[in-house]
Amino acid sequence: MKLLLFDIDGTLVRVRHDVLAGVLGSICRDTLGDAGYADNMELHGKTDRLIMLELCSRAGIAGDDAALRCSRMERALLEQWEMHLNAETVELLPGVRELVEMLARRPGICLALLTGNLEPAARMKLAPHELNGFFPFGAYGSDAVNRNDLPPIALERAHMHAAHRFTYQATVIIGDSHRDISCARAWGIRSLAVATGSLTVDELLRHEPDVVWPSLADTEGILNWIEHA
């Protein structure tokens, strides 16, 4: 059996940029006092909790006050996503539905999530295009601050879900960020990078994933690679 761990943002779906910027600005204004703390911040591949800690650092907030502000930001983020995420603001990326439908029908394949999103946020982002049913469990940004801490959590939950002890060698992380690639490498997991996020194929190749695709639209090619990975 193989365990396939999918990232969400830039891999399965994409939240419209103006919506993302508006949500981040609103959260910063309401919890940190200035919407500008989110300006020019790199978000790609980071967990929600790491982003919140970095926002606190930009605002000069640390210690217990930072923990309190992060809790407020989490609540505000989920409230904002609930208001703004829908089929118009969340784009389903090329080839995603066809690929996950085919993978879900294949014996010996277990689908799950490995994402920096808080778990409720992950579910909200997948809901507009009815993807939640393909991913019954996962490891989330609500489980750890650092993305590299998520694979063991995902494998333990996979064991509980499928009654099968997956190995890192039988696991693939599928994502659009260099942080997905480094997360996989840290645990000896194979990585399938997809250039539907902010990095091009050439930029992803510099981080040495096991394979790169321009998108997930080459269903047969990706299925063949997964079977032989």
PyMOL commands that set and color helices and strands:
alter all, ss='L'
color gray80, all
select helices_A, chain A and resi 17-32+35-38+48-58+63-84+96-105+119-129+132-134+147-162+168-170+178-186+201-205+219-228
alter helices_A, ss='H'
color red, helices_A
select strands_A, chain A and resi 2-6+13-15+90-92+109-114+138-139+171-175+190-194+211-213
alter strands_A, ss='S'
color yellow, strands_A
deselect
rebuild
show_as cartoon
